[in-house]
Amino acid sequence: MTVSEVANSSAGTLYVVATPIGNLEDISARALRVLREVALIAAEDTRHSARLMAHFGIGTPLAACHEHNERDQGGRFLDLLRDGKDVALISDAGTPLISDPGFHLVRAARAAGIRVVPVPGACALVAALSAAGLPSDRFIFEGFLPAKNAARRARLEALREESRTLIFYEAPHRVLECLADLGDIFGAQRPALLARELTKTFETLKGLPLGELHAWVAADTNQQRGECVLVVGGWEAPAGDDAVDGEVLRILDLLLGELPVKRAAALAAQITGMRKNLLYQLALERK
């Protein structure tokens, strides 16, 4: 036990409480009990959370804890915890800190030796992954991609050869252009799933190759509304005689920086002994 933990042995507990992402039946009995018993609930948006509390008849006071005031107001919550009072941290929906505020408060509480307890529940990225039918033994969560086109494409370029399943959150007004960039950079045939409005009335889970998924969303403006999660299959290196190692890709990339696609692929084939057609397809994807 550290010095800070000894000094704060009589402090309260900070509960990190997951709330529903849509269907109110997804809140746990434990979460409801904690929210009723704590002295204060630190909420991302008190107006939004007040409706949730009213639905379940919870009268615990609410205080704002969002990205614009988290550092300034964190001391207020820490003072309560040091005085032995319990505090619950919630976001507007789902598990706090997952692309939501709360990190600074949790870090400060832990640094002060205050006990932090997770109360697990709904999380959109886990819900989407569980129903995607894509490998789930290894995955990465990228949160929201950059809003600007150039920055978004640069980030996707860095992820192009990521072999783990990728999960993104995306705003509805950007989902179509995000799918277009994904298809351009990862390839139109890369498997993907759009999970939209999870657990809500108009929930959608549509799995298609990226090119087809982009066309499907473009044809239905209803799919460009609501909360969106994109799950994308990881990169798979060619196998057998078509296996391409990192050195071949390095050579191809160097040539692509100076030459047209066809010429770069032809020279890379001469240098490496790989099939020209294979390298041409790789060059198209990488260009």
Backbone hydrogen bonds in HBPLUS format (Angstrom, degrees):
<---DONOR---> <-ACCEPTOR-->    atom                        ^
c    i                          cat <-CA-CA->   ^        H-A-AA   ^      H-
h    n   atom  resd res      DA  || num        DHA   H-A  angle D-A-AA Bond
n    s   type  num  typ     dist DA aas  dist angle  dist       angle   num
A0006-VAL N   A0002-THR O   3.01 MM   4  6.34 153.0  2.09 148.9 156.0     1
A0007-ALA N   A0003-VAL O   2.91 MM   4  6.16 160.9  1.94 151.5 156.9     2
A0008-ASN N   A0004-SER O   2.96 MM   4  6.07 134.0  2.18 137.9 149.6     3
A0009-SER N   A0006-VAL O   3.38 MM   3  5.24 161.7  2.42 109.3 107.0     4
A0011-ALA N   A0008-ASN O   2.92 MM   3  5.04 164.1  1.94 111.9 115.9     5
A0012-GLY N   A0081-LEU O   2.65 MM  69  4.55 168.4  1.66 142.4 145.4     6
A0087-VAL N   A0013-THR O   3.02 MM  74  6.38 158.9  2.06 151.3 157.0     7
A0014-LEU N   A0115-ARG O   2.89 MM 101  6.23 169.8  1.90 167.9 167.7     8
A0117-VAL N   A0014-LEU O   2.86 MM 103  6.22 161.4  1.90 154.5 160.2     9
A0015-TYR N   A0087-VAL O   2.79 MM  72  6.20 165.1  1.81 159.9 163.9    10
A0089-LEU N   A0015-TYR O   2.68 MM  74  6.02 163.2  1.71 171.7 177.0    11
A0016-VAL N   A0117-VAL O   2.88 MM 101  6.11 160.8  1.92 144.9 150.5    12
A0119-VAL N   A0016-VAL O   2.76 MM 103  5.80 164.1  1.78 155.1 149.5    13
A0017-VAL N   A0089-LEU O   2.93 MM  72  5.94 156.1  1.99 157.1 164.9    14
A0018-ALA N   A0119-VAL O   3.07 MM 101  6.23 166.3  2.09 168.9 165.8    15
A0019-THR N   A0094-GLY O   3.07 MM  75  4.93 160.4  2.10 124.4 124.6    16
A0094-GLY N   A0019-THR O   2.89 MM  75  4.93 135.5  2.09 118.7 128.4    17
A0026-ASP N   A0023-ASN O   3.06 MM   3  5.89 168.1  2.08 124.3 127.5    18
A0027-ILE N   A0024-LEU O   3.41 MM   3  6.07 171.0  2.42 118.4 118.8    19
A0032-LEU N   A0028-SER O   3.11 MM   4  6.45 162.2  2.14 150.9 154.6    20
A0033-ARG N   A0029-ALA O   3.03 MM   4  6.26 158.2  2.08 145.9 151.9    21
A0034-VAL N   A0030-ARG O   2.94 MM   4  6.19 168.1  1.96 157.3 159.8    22
A0035-LEU N   A0031-ALA O   2.93 MM   4  6.11 166.8  1.95 154.8 158.5    23
A0036-ARG N   A0032-LEU O   3.08 MM   4  6.25 141.8  2.23 141.6 151.1    24
A0036-ARG N   A0033-ARG O   3.17 MM   3  5.21 126.4  2.47  95.5 109.2    25
A0037-GLU N   A0033-ARG O   3.01 MM   4  6.20 143.3  2.15 146.7 157.1    26
A0037-GLU N   A0034-VAL O   3.07 MM   3  5.10 122.5  2.42  95.5 110.3    27
A0038-VAL N   A0034-VAL O   3.02 MM   4  6.07 150.5  2.11 162.3 164.6    28
A0039-ALA N   A0086-ASP O   2.90 MM  47  5.59 149.2  2.00 137.7 145.1    29
A0088-ALA N   A0040-LEU O   2.99 MM  48  6.45 160.9  2.03 155.7 161.8    30
A0041-ILE N   A0061-PRO O   2.95 MM  20  6.23 153.2  2.02 153.9 162.6    31
A0063-ALA N   A0041-ILE O   2.89 MM  22  6.20 148.0  2.00 162.9 162.3    32
A0042-ALA N   A0088-ALA O   2.68 MM  46  5.99 159.4  1.72 168.0 174.2    33
A0090-ILE N   A0042-ALA O   2.92 MM  48  6.24 166.0  1.94 164.7 165.3    34
A0043-ALA N   A0063-ALA O   2.80 MM  20  5.99 159.6  1.84 160.1 166.7    35
A0065-CYS N   A0043-ALA O   2.70 MM  22  5.31 147.4  1.80 141.5 140.1    36
A0049-SER N   A0045-ASP O   2.95 MM   4  6.20 171.5  1.96 161.9 164.4    37
A0050-ALA N   A0046-THR O   2.83 MM   4  5.75 137.6  2.00 136.8 147.5    38
A0051-ARG N   A0048-HIS O   3.29 MM   3  5.75 135.6  2.50 105.3 114.8    39
A0053-MET N   A0049-SER O   2.90 MM   4  6.22 162.8  1.93 156.3 160.7    40
A0054-ALA N   A0050-ALA O   2.89 MM   4  6.02 155.9  1.95 144.4 151.2    41
A0055-HIS N   A0051-ARG O   3.03 MM   4  6.19 153.4  2.10 141.8 148.4    42
A0056-PHE N   A0052-LEU O   3.29 MM   4  6.61 148.3  2.40 144.9 151.9    43
A0058-ILE N   A0053-MET O   2.83 MM   5  4.85 171.7  1.83 142.9 143.7    44
A0057-GLY N   A0054-ALA O   3.16 MM   3  4.88 158.3  2.21  97.9 104.5    45
A0069-ASN N   A0066-HIS O   3.11 MM   3  5.63 146.6  2.22 113.5 122.5    46
A0070-GLU N   A0066-HIS O   2.85 MM   4  5.36 130.3  2.10 166.3 173.5    47
A0073-GLN N   A0069-ASN O   2.79 MM   4  5.81 170.3  1.80 171.7 173.3    48
A0074-GLY N   A0070-GLU O   2.94 MM   4  5.60 124.7  2.25 133.7 145.3    49
A0076-ARG N   A0073-GLN O   2.95 MM   3  5.42 131.8  2.19 111.2 123.5    50
A0078-LEU N   A0074-GLY O   2.95 MM   4  6.24 159.4  2.00 153.7 160.3    51
A0079-ASP N   A0075-GLY O   2.90 MM   4  6.06 151.4  1.98 145.0 152.0    52
A0080-LEU N   A0076-ARG O   3.26 MM   4  6.57 156.8  2.32 142.5 147.6    53
A0081-LEU N   A0077-PHE O   3.00 MM   4  6.31 159.9  2.05 149.3 155.0    54
A0082-ARG N   A0078-LEU O   2.81 MM   4  6.03 159.5  1.85 152.9 158.4    55
A0083-ASP N   A0079-ASP O   3.02 MM   4  6.21 137.6  2.21 139.8 150.9    56
A0083-ASP N   A0080-LEU O   3.11 MM   3  5.08 126.6  2.41  92.7 106.9    57
A0085-LYS N   A0080-LEU O   3.04 MM   5  5.46 156.7  2.10 155.1 148.4    58
A0084-GLY N   A0081-LEU O   2.98 MM   3  5.24 158.3  2.03 110.5 114.6    59
A0098-ILE N   A0095-THR O   3.40 MM   3  6.11 161.9  2.43 135.8 139.5    60
A0106-VAL N   A0102-GLY O   2.97 MM   4  6.16 170.2  1.98 163.0 165.7    61
A0107-ARG N   A0103-PHE O   2.89 MM   4  6.05 165.1  1.91 153.8 158.4    62
A0108-ALA N   A0104-HIS O   2.97 MM   4  6.05 159.0  2.01 142.3 148.4    63
A0109-ALA N   A0105-LEU O   2.90 MM   4  6.08 157.7  1.95 150.6 156.9    64
A0110-ARG N   A0106-VAL O   2.98 MM   4  6.19 163.2  2.00 152.3 156.4    65
A0111-ALA N   A0107-ARG O   2.92 MM   4  6.10 156.8  1.98 147.9 154.8    66
A0112-ALA N   A0108-ALA O   3.02 MM   4  6.20 137.2  2.21 139.0 149.9    67
A0112-ALA N   A0109-ALA O   3.15 MM   3  5.10 127.4  2.44  92.6 106.4    68
A0114-ILE N   A0109-ALA O   2.88 MM   5  5.13 156.3  1.94 161.2 153.2    69
A0113-GLY N   A0110-ARG O   3.01 MM   3  5.05 159.6  2.05 104.6 110.0    70
A0127-ALA N   A0123-CYS O   2.99 MM   4  6.21 163.5  2.02 158.8 164.2    71
A0128-ALA N   A0124-ALA O   2.91 MM   4  6.07 164.0  1.94 152.9 156.6    72
A0129-LEU N   A0125-LEU O   3.04 MM   4  6.14 163.6  2.06 143.4 148.3    73
A0130-SER N   A0126-VAL O   2.93 MM   4  6.03 155.7  1.99 148.1 154.4    74
A0131-ALA N   A0128-ALA O   3.20 MM   3  5.49 142.2  2.35 103.9 113.9    75
A0132-ALA N   A0129-LEU O   3.28 MM   3  5.10 162.8  2.31 101.9 107.0    76
A0165-THR N   A0138-ARG O   3.38 MM  27  6.65 152.1  2.46 148.3 140.3    77
A0140-ILE N   A0165-THR O   2.86 MM  25  6.34 154.5  1.92 165.9 173.7    78
A0167-ILE N   A0140-ILE O   2.95 MM  27  6.24 138.8  2.12 158.0 168.9    79
A0142-GLU N   A0167-ILE O   2.84 MM  25  6.02 171.5  1.85 172.7 174.0    80
A0169-TYR N   A0143-GLY O   2.87 MM  26  5.13 168.3  1.88 117.5 121.3    81
A0152-ARG N   A0148-LYS O   2.91 MM   4  6.06 157.8  1.96 158.1 165.5    82
A0153-ARG N   A0149-ASN O   2.93 MM   4  6.12 167.3  1.94 158.1 160.8    83
A0154-ALA N   A0150-ALA O   3.00 MM   4  6.16 151.1  2.09 142.4 150.8    84
A0155-ARG N   A0151-ALA O   3.04 MM   4  6.26 153.3  2.11 144.0 150.3    85
A0156-LEU N   A0152-ARG O   2.98 MM   4  6.28 158.9  2.02 150.8 156.8    86
A0157-GLU N   A0153-ARG O   2.86 MM   4  6.05 150.5  1.95 145.0 153.1    87
A0158-ALA N   A0154-ALA O   3.22 MM   4  6.47 150.5  2.31 140.4 147.0    88
A0159-LEU N   A0156-LEU O   2.97 MM   3  4.95 136.7  2.16  96.4 109.4    89
A0160-ARG N   A0157-GLU O   3.29 MM   3  5.15 163.5  2.32 101.6 106.5    90
A0162-GLU N   A0159-LEU O   3.00 MM   3  5.15 161.7  2.03 120.3 119.2    91
A0235-TRP N   A0162-GLU O   2.78 MM  73  5.60 166.6  1.80 138.9 138.5    92
A0166-LEU N   A0232-VAL O   2.83 MM  66  5.09 166.5  1.85 160.0 160.5    93
A0232-VAL N   A0166-LEU O   2.81 MM  66  5.09 165.4  1.83 150.6 155.6    94
A0168-PHE N   A0230-LEU O   2.82 MM  62  5.09 160.4  1.86 151.1 157.6    95
A0230-LEU N   A0168-PHE O   2.85 MM  62  5.09 165.1  1.88 147.4 152.6    96
A0170-GLU N   A0228-CYS O   3.14 MM  58  5.42 156.7  2.20 141.3 140.4    97
A0174-ARG N   A0171-ALA O   2.97 MM   3  5.44 157.7  2.02 115.9 123.2    98
A0175-VAL N   A0172-PRO O   3.43 MM   3  5.21 156.4  2.49  96.5 103.0    99
A0178-CYS N   A0174-ARG O   2.93 MM   4  6.02 151.2  2.01 155.2 164.5   100
A0179-LEU N   A0175-VAL O   2.96 MM   4  6.12 156.5  2.02 143.6 149.0   101
A0180-ALA N   A0176-LEU O   3.05 MM   4  6.33 152.3  2.12 144.6 152.4   102
A0181-ASP N   A0177-GLU O   3.03 MM   4  6.25 157.5  2.08 143.4 148.4   103
A0182-LEU N   A0178-CYS O   2.89 MM   4  6.14 158.2  1.94 150.5 157.2   104
A0183-GLY N   A0179-LEU O   2.94 MM   4  6.12 161.2  1.97 149.0 153.4   105
A0184-ASP N   A0180-ALA O   2.98 MM   4  6.19 156.1  2.03 146.4 153.1   106
A0185-ILE N   A0181-ASP O   2.98 MM   4  6.08 161.9  2.01 151.9 156.0   107
A0186-PHE N   A0182-LEU O   2.74 MM   4  5.51 159.3  1.78 148.5 155.9   108
A0187-GLY N   A0183-GLY O   2.96 MM   4  4.81 133.8  2.18 117.1 127.5   109
A0190-ARG N   A0187-GLY O   3.21 MM   3  5.69 169.1  2.22 116.6 119.9   110
A0211-GLY N   A0188-ALA O   2.87 MM  23  4.25 177.0  1.87 124.9 125.2   111
A0210-LEU N   A0190-ARG O   2.89 MM  20  5.67 149.8  1.98 149.3 156.4   112
A0233-GLY N   A0191-PRO O   2.86 MM  42  5.34 175.6  1.87 151.2 152.7   113
A0192-ALA N   A0208-LEU O   3.05 MM  16  5.66 136.1  2.25 129.4 140.9   114
A0208-LEU N   A0192-ALA O   3.02 MM  16  5.66 138.9  2.20 141.1 153.6   115
A0193-LEU N   A0231-VAL O   2.74 MM  38  5.10 140.3  1.89 149.5 158.8   116
A0231-VAL N   A0193-LEU O   2.93 MM  38  5.10 167.3  1.94 151.5 155.8   117
A0194-LEU N   A0206-LYS O   2.89 MM  12  5.28 160.7  1.93 146.7 148.8   118
A0206-LYS N   A0194-LEU O   2.98 MM  12  5.28 159.6  2.02 147.5 152.7   119
A0195-ALA N   A0229-VAL O   2.81 MM  34  5.01 174.7  1.81 161.2 161.9   120
A0229-VAL N   A0195-ALA O   2.78 MM  34  5.01 148.1  1.89 145.5 155.8   121
A0196-ARG N   A0204-THR O   2.80 MM   8  4.99 163.0  1.83 148.0 154.0   122
A0204-THR N   A0196-ARG O   2.89 MM   8  4.99 158.4  1.93 147.1 150.2   123
A0197-GLU N   A0227-GLU O   2.85 MM  30  5.15 159.4  1.89 149.2 156.3   124
A0200-LYS N   A0197-GLU O   3.02 MM   3  5.48 159.8  2.06 135.1 138.1   125
A0203-GLU N   A0200-LYS O   3.28 MM   3  5.33 143.8  2.42 121.3 115.4   126
A0212-GLU N   A0209-PRO O   3.03 MM   3  5.46 114.7  2.47 111.2 126.2   127
A0213-LEU N   A0209-PRO O   2.83 MM   4  5.99 158.5  1.87 160.6 167.4   128
A0214-HIS N   A0210-LEU O   2.93 MM   4  6.08 157.5  1.98 151.2 156.0   129
A0215-ALA N   A0211-GLY O   3.23 MM   4  6.48 159.0  2.28 141.5 146.6   130
A0216-TRP N   A0212-GLU O   2.91 MM   4  6.11 153.2  1.98 146.9 154.5   131
A0217-VAL N   A0213-LEU O   2.98 MM   4  6.19 161.7  2.01 151.6 155.4   132
A0218-ALA N   A0214-HIS O   2.91 MM   4  6.05 157.8  1.96 148.6 155.6   133
A0219-ALA N   A0215-ALA O   3.07 MM   4  6.18 138.8  2.25 139.4 148.8   134
A0220-ASP N   A0217-VAL O   3.19 MM   3  5.33 157.9  2.24 105.3 112.0   135
A0223-GLN N   A0220-ASP O   2.97 MM   3  5.73 152.3  2.05 120.0 126.9   136
A0224-GLN N   A0221-THR O   2.98 MM   3  5.17 159.9  2.02 109.1 114.2   137
A0242-ASP N   A0239-ALA O   3.15 MM   3  5.47 143.8  2.29 135.8 130.7   138
A0243-ALA N   A0240-GLY O   3.13 MM   3  5.44 165.5  2.15 115.9 117.0   139
A0249-LEU N   A0245-ASP O   3.22 MM   4  6.59 162.1  2.25 152.6 157.6   140
A0250-ARG N   A0246-GLY O   2.89 MM   4  6.10 148.7  1.99 144.1 153.3   141
A0251-ILE N   A0247-GLU O   3.03 MM   4  6.29 159.4  2.07 148.1 152.5   142
A0252-LEU N   A0248-VAL O   2.93 MM   4  6.19 162.7  1.96 150.9 156.1   143
A0253-ASP N   A0249-LEU O   2.86 MM   4  6.03 160.3  1.90 148.9 154.0   144
A0254-LEU N   A0250-ARG O   3.01 MM   4  6.24 156.8  2.06 147.5 153.5   145
A0255-LEU N   A0251-ILE O   3.03 MM   4  6.31 159.9  2.08 152.1 157.1   146
A0256-LEU N   A0252-LEU O   2.86 MM   4  6.10 153.0  1.94 149.1 157.4   147
A0257-GLY N   A0253-ASP O   3.08 MM   4  6.28 134.2  2.30 139.7 150.5   148
A0258-GLU N   A0255-LEU O   3.02 MM   3  5.40 156.8  2.07 109.2 116.6   149
A0259-LEU N   A0255-LEU O   2.83 MM   4  5.82 143.7  1.96 156.7 168.6   150
A0264-ALA N   A0260-PRO O   2.90 MM   4  6.02 163.8  1.92 160.8 166.2   151
A0265-ALA N   A0261-VAL O   2.94 MM   4  6.11 162.4  1.97 155.9 160.0   152
A0266-ALA N   A0262-LYS O   3.05 MM   4  6.25 156.3  2.11 144.6 151.2   153
A0267-LEU N   A0263-ARG O   2.98 MM   4  6.21 165.2  2.01 154.0 157.0   154
A0268-ALA N   A0264-ALA O   2.92 MM   4  6.03 158.3  1.96 146.9 153.7   155
A0269-ALA N   A0265-ALA O   2.94 MM   4  6.11 147.4  2.05 143.1 151.5   156
A0270-GLN N   A0266-ALA O   3.10 MM   4  6.42 152.8  2.17 144.3 151.2   157
A0271-ILE N   A0267-LEU O   2.95 MM   4  6.21 155.4  2.01 151.1 157.7   158
A0272-THR N   A0268-ALA O   2.92 MM   4  5.94 162.2  1.96 148.1 152.8   159
A0273-GLY N   A0269-ALA O   2.79 MM   4  5.20 145.6  1.91 137.8 145.4   160
A0279-LEU N   A0275-ARG O   3.09 MM   4  6.39 166.7  2.11 154.5 157.9   161
A0280-TYR N   A0276-LYS O   2.81 MM   4  5.98 145.9  1.93 147.5 157.8   162
A0281-GLN N   A0277-ASN O   3.06 MM   4  6.33 157.1  2.11 146.4 150.9   163
A0282-LEU N   A0278-LEU O   2.99 MM   4  6.32 160.7  2.03 150.8 156.5   164
A0283-ALA N   A0279-LEU O   2.77 MM   4  5.90 151.9  1.84 141.8 150.3   165
A0284-LEU N   A0280-TYR O   2.94 MM   4  6.21 152.2  2.01 147.1 153.8   166
A0285-GLU N   A0281-GLN O   3.14 MM   4  6.43 159.4  2.19 147.1 151.9   167
A0286-ARG N   A0282-LEU O   2.89 MM   4  6.13 156.8  1.95 150.4 157.3   168
A0287-LYS N   A0283-ALA O   2.81 MM   4  5.81 141.3  1.96 146.9 156.2   169
